[in-house]
Each structure stands twice: as structure tokens, then as C-alpha cells.
Amino acid sequence: MELIPYITISRKRIKEKVDWDSLSSSKLWIIDLDAKMGKEMNFKLYSKLDYLDLILDISAKHPDDVFDALTSGAIRVTVSGIIENKKISSIIEATDNAIFTVESLEQYQKIRGLGGSKFFSNIISPPFYDEFYSQNIECDNCYKLVTIEEYNGGRNKETD
């Protein structure tokens, strides 16, 4: 199982101290709190990390934000599970690289019914379906995120 480190961006700065040379993964999960709060995405920081495969956790609420994130080089982007059906359908039709963040089984069922196939949840535990994943894995005094491609039936996640 490949563990993928995460960083948190807040106020246009990375909150964690990161030893970039010791990253054991080519992927990086970026939790962009600025974007999650409706502010502008941190494209300048993303471009500095473009040598990595970026998974942008921005909880996008508009299709344009999803497309901007993917155009900026992200391999995946999180989308809020509480947006209207028309926007969800638009995103699903345009890309397979959206991960829908859900907070309830009802949100999951609604988005799944619209064709969504990748889901992420910090709240639903234990997972009801393979598409649900918990966020953090404890790892030697740190927390790391792993990709969401396949779920191994426990609390850990496997990568592709």
C-alpha cells in the first residue's frame, strides 16, 4: 500500500513543515482550505508542485472550478456533495476525475444515481460501500492520505 502525504493550504501558505526530499510518493493530496471557504484556489502553489501528481481537495461547488483545477494539472479534484443535480451531472459527463465528498448515505445514493463513481467521506464510518473512504491513516506521528482507487474492506485504502 502506497501512502500519499497531504498538505494543508491556508491563507496561501502551506501549514505543515514538509521534507520535500523525503516524499516517498509521486502523489500529493492538497487540502486547500482557502478554496473550500470559497476563496480563490492557490494556483501559484500548485504550479510549484507540478512535478507531483496532485489530488486537490477543494470541495468544488461549480463545474468551472473542477475544470480549472484539472487544467492546472490536478489528476483528481474533490467536489462538494451538496451541489444541485444539474451541476453534478455536468461534472460527471465532463470528467472521470471528480471525487464527490459526501456526508450521508442519501448524498451518496443521489450522486451514485446520477452516475458518480468516486466518493470520499470523513464522516461515514464504518463504510457502507466500497466507494466510501475515511480520510486519515496514522503513520509514525503523522497522518497521510492514500489514493481512493480501491478499498480493501478495512479502514485502510489501497492505491492503484
Secondary structure, DSSP 8 states (H G I E B T S, - for coil): ---B-EEEEETTEE-S---GGG---SEEEEEEHHHHTTS---HHHHHHTTTSEEEEEEEE-SHHHHHHHHHTTEEEEEEETTS-HHHHHHHHHH-S-EEEE-SSHHHHHHHHHTT---EE-SS--S-SSTT---S-EE-SS-EEB---SEE-SSSSEE--
